[in-house]
Amino acid sequence: MPRETSDCPFKIGNTPLTSLTLAANGLTHEICLKEERFNAFGSIKDRVAWYILSNALAGGKKPSGVIDASSGNYGFALASIGKALDLPVTIVSSASISGFNAEGIRQAGARLILSEPRPGESSNAARMRVAGEIAEREGLLFLDQYNNALNPQCHENWTAPELLRDGPFDACFVAASSGGTARGFMDYLSATQSRTGLVLVEPGGSKAFAAPDPSHGHTLTIPGYGSGRTSTFAQDVAPPAVIRISDEHVLAAAVHLAANGFPPIGLSSIGVLLGAVKWLETATSAMRVGCVCADGAERYSGEMDTRYLPAVDADKLKSASAILGGTLDGLVCQPAPRT
Ligand SMILES: Cc1ncc(COP(=O)(O)O)c(C=O)c1O
């Protein structure tokens, strides 16, 4: 039985909602950003790391160490929690991990291993394989977040009810990497027979929940935004609505928003926001929507010019900037409500 999230000794959960208005086609919509960057270790994956680890440790003998695969944020959170609990942690990631997360994992005293995909293998699958092999060889406890039902369950029992408590929303928007957030929200919304729709936002090259659609870009250059592997949690569930936002659009919007004093949300969160804006542009009545913003801009800002911007086509980036400028200027942050 999963532990109560109220037992969590770290400042994880109860993250704030930031409200924006969007003027489109003569309508004014409200977009609420669920800012997961305010969790203790800076991302939505703090919830999953604590949820899986605390359940794995509950009632049993303390293992000699734990290991798991991660695109970065989960690894950072698990390493930080392991440090606080005096538990050795090994993280298996990929060359795409952000410098911020790689350094954070090492500074927390954890071991970081970068896995190399075999021909035809996604980087996500390579991480899982290597983590499993090392766990076996060294007798470590493999938490296996990409296959562990506690990953979506964490969001079904914790993140989704927390966001929906501040509803009603016409729709919620999430990004997928492991697919845990998306599946957890699907399960919560269906179990509560909610009228809120769920929309997954992915780059064209991602196949986390649906076949890739290269007409909306094919690159997967942003950590945690889309996946080259079909999510384990996409099985036995009706395919969700998917909106495609390319890496070029995310990066063009990130540059524009940073220059205009927008809340410093991370890159996958900007993808999610653009997905919500695209959806609202076709709405025929005023809507209120929620966007799950997985992390903050600090994880990317040090590498924007050296890594993320050079990784995409310069002409596509330029045309994305031209298309997005006017739309994004229509987004206005509302003053925080008085308490
Ligand atoms: C930046 C970022 N956004 C979104 C996600 C999506 O989370 P999930 O693994 O639940 O699909 C992740 C997960 O690692 C992430 O790091």
The ligand as a Gaussian input file, in Angstrom:
#p B3LYP/6-31G(d) Opt

LIG

0 1
 C       11.690000      18.461000     -17.765000
 C       10.712000      17.352000     -17.686000
 N        9.470000      17.573000     -18.151000
 C        8.559000      16.588000     -18.158000
 C        8.852000      15.326000     -17.672000
 C        7.774000      14.293000     -17.810000
 O        7.622000      13.452000     -16.781000
 P        7.232000      11.914000     -16.917000
 O        8.500000      11.147000     -16.692000
 O        6.255000      11.753000     -15.830000
 O        6.628000      11.637000     -18.270000
 C       10.124000      15.068000     -17.163000
 C       10.529000      13.765000     -16.667000
 O       11.673000      13.431000     -16.515000
 C       11.077000      16.116000     -17.172000
 O       12.327000      15.928000     -16.709000

